[in-house]
Amino acid sequence: MNQQCDVLIIGAGLSGLLTALNIDAKYQILVIAKETFMNSNSMLAQGGIAVEMNTDPILHQGHFEDTLKAGANLNDPAAVRALVDHGNEAIKRLIELGVDFDKDADNNIVFTKEGGHSRNRIVHAGGDASGYHTTKTLLTEISLRRNIRFLEHSMAIDLLQNEKRICGATVLTEGSKTLHIYAKKTILATGGIGSVYNATTNDLSATGDGIGLAFRAGAKIKNMEFVQFHPTAFFDEESKSRKRFLISEAVRGEGAKLINVLKQRFMQKYHPELMELAPRDIVSQAIYREMYDTWTDHVFLDTRELDTKFLEKRFPTIFEHLKLHGLIMGIDLIPVAPCEHFICGGVDADLKGRTSIRDLYAVGEVANTGVHGANRLASNSLLECVVFAIEIAKDINTTIESTELETNITKSYPPKAEFNYKPIRKKIGDYMDEHVGIVRNTDGLTLALEVISKIYEDLLKFPNSTKYYYETLNLATTAKIITNAALERKVSIGCHLRIK
Ligand SMILES: Cc1cc2nc3c(=O)[nH]c(=O)nc-3n(C[C@H](O)[C@H](O)[C@H](O)COP(=O)(O)OP(=O)(O)OC[C@H]3O[C@@H](n4cnc5c(N)ncnc54)[C@H](O)[C@@H]3O)c2cc1C
């Protein structure tokens, strides 16, 4: 039942897929996904990818500086330099693999603008379906590769390790069977943490699994207090789902304004220069303040100065979604509120994606490469996925020959028991929303840490070989790490706002 391969990639979003496609075809690669290949944040990405396609150093410097400014200079400058300078090479690779970025009538790629960018540098595909188009293209390409196998509905629950290195992972298959997959190199490409909160723009399968796996293996995890809340998730009063539909920043990039429930524009009070296109942390915190001052749970995105036909063509997915809710872009005000969107920190990784444990890599949203600092610049996340996927593949191509396959490690697991983890998950989300959200204070963080630590300890006492148990354990682990980090960082910076 156990399996082996040269490279095990845990996650089938943009970062995992592009890594697989850049590893030399002579190596056997296994890509696993917890649910279907459609369940990833990559599939949901709307706005696009930030990149300077021109090699002009002045333009690269502009992207570099915008990234540091958004990240409150807490970024690792070497990582930002790599991100910005290798961006065009990475986008060219996507084009070579078949990704068709949107073009104008003269067949030139079009660039749009988003919050925190000093000029238009976002490439997009399918209007506002950039992630779907890019990820689907890579999936098609992967299906043609004979050296790459994939397994859906297969959840990594533990990393296999000896005293020196990571040697693969234990995987729970659809029928709750555990199997060991031995690999020379293992890559965490598990994405975000959205479900740690009760409301998120993420696919709800984002339960912080990569953080849990890395933590249990003893890998270094950093910058977890920097949770980015997207300012403009659609506020649908009637929806019972925890998943919020995103209204891309690019809508503001095309000229939409924010107004409060009193129909007053407010961004001039918070960032008179960039207004609605200020970095996300500033816009989310401004909306939070306006909602507080007007005793409401939302503000409005005002697209009424924009042409309906243009909006329909430019944002087909958003237009359609809103229409289903009885709202027409260009005519109706769109209710929006901030919610969890992205984790800036993660499993610490160097410029080659190597973590603190040998033969374990981290790529994409799960990784802390240092590019985002205290707040991510819009559309830098997909860029991080593609730039570092290529760097990891290069490192693997040059080091794998000298890496041994270790197949002697085994781990045993308790039998499966039926248990309803839903109330525990809800409790974690409630405490995270209330005390570890946009605004934080010492008393709230201390209380949340106490409650979440107790949940975490209880889960450890009663192990259970089911997907829901491991997801809940990963949620509790991630929530605990975020809360601890938020408590330790006493001063406000970027998307970490402390009022006491
Ligand atoms: C609505 C939305 C819009 C966005 N728009 C943009 C944008 O326009 N531009 C931008 O730059 N960024 C955007 N982002 C952020 C960006 O999409 C993500 O950060 C990025 O796609 C993450 O890619 P990834 O490969 O790291 O992870 P994902 O694409 O999330 O993939 C994670 C994969 O890991 C698998 N997985 C997780 N845990 C396990 C496990 N235990 N075992 C096996 N498999 C596992 C999942 O099944 C999935 O296949 C957006 C995010 C959202 C939610």
Ligand as a Chemical Component Dictionary entry (heavy atoms), coordinates in Angstrom:
data_LIG
# 
_chem_comp.id                   LIG 
_chem_comp.type                 NON-POLYMER 
_chem_comp.pdbx_formal_charge   0 
_chem_comp.three_letter_code    LIG 
# 
loop_
_chem_comp_atom.comp_id 
_chem_comp_atom.atom_id 
_chem_comp_atom.alt_atom_id 
_chem_comp_atom.type_symbol 
_chem_comp_atom.charge 
_chem_comp_atom.model_Cartn_x 
_chem_comp_atom.model_Cartn_y 
_chem_comp_atom.model_Cartn_z 
_chem_comp_atom.pdbx_ordinal 
LIG C1  C1  C 0 -10.825 35.011 -3.752 1  
LIG C2  C2  C 0 -9.345  35.195 -3.872 2  
LIG C3  C3  C 0 -8.830  36.044 -4.843 3  
LIG C4  C4  C 0 -7.446  36.224 -4.962 4  
LIG N1  N1  N 0 -6.955  37.025 -5.960 5  
LIG C5  C5  C 0 -5.599  37.141 -6.104 6  
LIG C6  C6  C 0 -5.053  37.874 -7.184 7  
LIG O1  O1  O 0 -5.766  38.403 -8.016 8  
LIG N2  N2  N 0 -3.704  37.983 -7.265 9  
LIG C7  C7  C 0 -2.857  37.410 -6.347 10 
LIG O2  O2  O 0 -1.639  37.545 -6.475 11 
LIG N3  N3  N 0 -3.363  36.663 -5.340 12 
LIG C8  C8  C 0 -4.696  36.512 -5.203 13 
LIG N4  N4  N 0 -5.194  35.750 -4.184 14 
LIG C9  C9  C 0 -4.257  34.981 -3.351 15 
LIG C10 C10 C 0 -3.759  33.787 -4.143 16 
LIG O3  O3  O 0 -4.820  33.268 -4.924 17 
LIG C11 C11 C 0 -3.221  32.672 -3.262 18 
LIG O4  O4  O 0 -2.345  33.191 -2.308 19 
LIG C12 C12 C 0 -2.496  31.639 -4.095 20 
LIG O5  O5  O 0 -3.343  31.168 -5.123 21 
LIG C13 C13 C 0 -2.026  30.490 -3.244 22 
LIG O6  O6  O 0 -1.580  29.475 -4.095 23 
LIG P1  P1  P 0 -0.957  28.169 -3.452 24 
LIG O7  O7  O 0 -0.501  27.321 -4.593 25 
LIG O8  O8  O 0 0.031   28.541 -2.423 26 
LIG O9  O9  O 0 -2.173  27.506 -2.666 27 
LIG P2  P2  P 0 -3.654  27.073 -3.185 28 
LIG O10 O10 O 0 -3.900  27.543 -4.552 29 
LIG O11 O11 O 0 -4.582  27.470 -2.150 30 
LIG O12 O12 O 0 -3.519  25.485 -3.235 31 
LIG C14 C14 C 0 -3.399  24.736 -2.057 32 
LIG C15 C15 C 0 -3.456  23.270 -2.420 33 
LIG O13 O13 O 0 -3.033  22.500 -1.308 34 
LIG C16 C16 C 0 -3.936  21.428 -1.110 35 
LIG N5  N5  N 0 -3.833  21.018 0.294  36 
LIG C17 C17 C 0 -3.996  21.781 1.404  37 
LIG N6  N6  N 0 -3.774  21.037 2.510  38 
LIG C18 C18 C 0 -3.484  19.782 2.084  39 
LIG C19 C19 C 0 -3.176  18.561 2.734  40 
LIG N7  N7  N 0 -3.118  18.459 4.069  41 
LIG N8  N8  N 0 -2.939  17.457 1.974  42 
LIG C20 C20 C 0 -3.013  17.516 0.617  43 
LIG N9  N9  N 0 -3.295  18.652 -0.048 44 
LIG C21 C21 C 0 -3.517  19.769 0.674  45 
LIG C22 C22 C 0 -5.271  21.996 -1.519 46 
LIG O14 O14 O 0 -6.183  20.954 -1.757 47 
LIG C23 C23 C 0 -4.849  22.753 -2.777 48 
LIG O15 O15 O 0 -4.743  21.860 -3.851 49 
LIG C24 C24 C 0 -6.566  35.549 -4.062 50 
LIG C25 C25 C 0 -7.092  34.700 -3.088 51 
LIG C26 C26 C 0 -8.464  34.511 -2.992 52 
LIG C27 C27 C 0 -8.985  33.597 -1.941 53 
# 
loop_
_chem_comp_bond.comp_id 
_chem_comp_bond.atom_id_1 
_chem_comp_bond.atom_id_2 
_chem_comp_bond.value_order 
_chem_comp_bond.pdbx_ordinal 
LIG C1  C2  SING 1  
LIG C2  C3  SING 2  
LIG C2  C26 DOUB 3  
LIG C3  C4  DOUB 4  
LIG C4  N1  SING 5  
LIG C4  C24 SING 6  
LIG N1  C5  DOUB 7  
LIG C5  C6  SING 8  
LIG C5  C8  SING 9  
LIG C6  O1  DOUB 10 
LIG C6  N2  SING 11 
LIG N2  C7  SING 12 
LIG C7  O2  DOUB 13 
LIG C7  N3  SING 14 
LIG N3  C8  DOUB 15 
LIG C8  N4  SING 16 
LIG N4  C9  SING 17 
LIG N4  C24 SING 18 
LIG C9  C10 SING 19 
LIG C10 O3  SING 20 
LIG C10 C11 SING 21 
LIG C11 O4  SING 22 
LIG C11 C12 SING 23 
LIG C12 O5  SING 24 
LIG C12 C13 SING 25 
LIG C13 O6  SING 26 
LIG O6  P1  SING 27 
LIG P1  O7  DOUB 28 
LIG P1  O8  SING 29 
LIG P1  O9  SING 30 
LIG O9  P2  SING 31 
LIG P2  O10 DOUB 32 
LIG P2  O11 SING 33 
LIG P2  O12 SING 34 
LIG O12 C14 SING 35 
LIG C14 C15 SING 36 
LIG C15 O13 SING 37 
LIG C15 C23 SING 38 
LIG O13 C16 SING 39 
LIG C16 N5  SING 40 
LIG C16 C22 SING 41 
LIG N5  C17 SING 42 
LIG N5  C21 SING 43 
LIG C17 N6  DOUB 44 
LIG N6  C18 SING 45 
LIG C18 C19 SING 46 
LIG C18 C21 DOUB 47 
LIG C19 N7  SING 48 
LIG C19 N8  DOUB 49 
LIG N8  C20 SING 50 
LIG C20 N9  DOUB 51 
LIG N9  C21 SING 52 
LIG C22 O14 SING 53 
LIG C22 C23 SING 54 
LIG C23 O15 SING 55 
LIG C24 C25 DOUB 56 
LIG C25 C26 SING 57 
LIG C26 C27 SING 58 
# 
